[in-house]
Amino acid sequence: MAKNSLSDIIALWPEQHLQRLGHCPVCQGSLAEVLHNNLQDRIFFCAPGSWTMFSCQDCGCAYLDPRPDEASIGLAYSEYYTHDINESWLSDASFWAQRLPSWRSGYIKRRFPAYAGQPANLLGGQLLARNATARVLLERDVRHLPTPLTDARLVDIGCGSGSFVRLAQLLGYQAQGLEFDPQAVEQAQRQHINVTQGALPDTGLPSDHFDAVSLSHVIEHLHQPVRALHEINRILKPGGFFWLSTPNALATGHRRFGVYWRGLEPPRHLALFSAKALQSSLQEAGFGDIRFQCPGPVSAWFYRASQEIAATEADTAGRSLDKAALSSEIRTIDRLSMSDPCAGEELIVTARRV
């Protein structure tokens, strides 16, 4: 479907459906500075309105104020596509995964003895385990999940059409998904993947029930992100494992590209966490053993997507940047995130219910 131009979507959001906050939706702090003005939907070109983003001076989060209310937020998703059934392997970008997929399966088989996927080369998997970059890619692929015990239950919330639910089943979990988009749910069910319709923070799922919960690029879409973390804590068993990914509000690419940074996605992304805010919110919600994980070499994707967004504008901000300098910056970010996971373009965190 052809995208509309920005001039076609500047129409105002319905005034009666604007929610004005006056404080950070994460830490409730009221000390904030304007970070971006005149933000628009430069990605799917379907959401009306122009938006202001603030930076919380207390916790470092970035958030829209005003923002669409919960009754109207669906206007921002008319072209949003969540029902891709294809598997997503970060390691597909690597030389060895493209040519030796059995090595990847060998690594996964060593971590998850019940793995029932592609043929596995265990020796190749052992060799990959000795390579730091390969380990980062592979652990990201399986969302750093622990090896499941018998009958371990997992739910992936905001699962789209359920590709990770299917992978978790292959890893040995009794896996299910929860998804807001009815089209994605229908697509998953046609593929016989256990996905039902629902959303955070009111999941309707039983308490103390799951051994693992995963949340991939969902929390930034939520009106009540901290309440959502409390809900996840409720449905986990004591000691249960939680995995979360989200754009990093303090990413280098955010500073570099400003309003064109791919992680913003207004008005669908309502609040972006800093590492500080994410850790304190998890602690407040009853989690311990909080660990930030290396996100892997994702900077190139964020930078490329940000340049494409900038190129839609009349000015040439995205196209005039020096390619060699950007490539060097991307390598620096990815290298730094190996030792400091909070330095990447996105945040990956694991935690346990206390």
Buried (B, 14 or more C-beta within 10 A) or exposed (E): EEBEEBEEBEEEBBEEBBBEBEBBBBBEBEEBEEBBEEBBBBBBBBBBBBBBBBBBEBBBBBBBBBBBBEEBBEBBBEBBEBBEBEEEBBBEBBEBBEEBBBBBBBBBBBBBEBBEBBEBBBEBBEBBBEBEBBBBBBBBBBBBBBBBEEEBBBBBBBBBBBBBBBBBBBBBBBBBBBBBBEEBBBBBBEEEBBBBBBBBBEBEBEEEBBBBBBBBBBBBBBBBBBEBBBBBBBBBBEEBBBBBBBBBBBBBBBEBBBBBBBBBBBBBBBBBBBBBBBBBBBBEBBBEEBEBBBBBBBBBBBBEBBBBBBEBBEEEBBEEBEEEEBEEBBEEBBEBBBEEBBBBBBBBBBBBBE
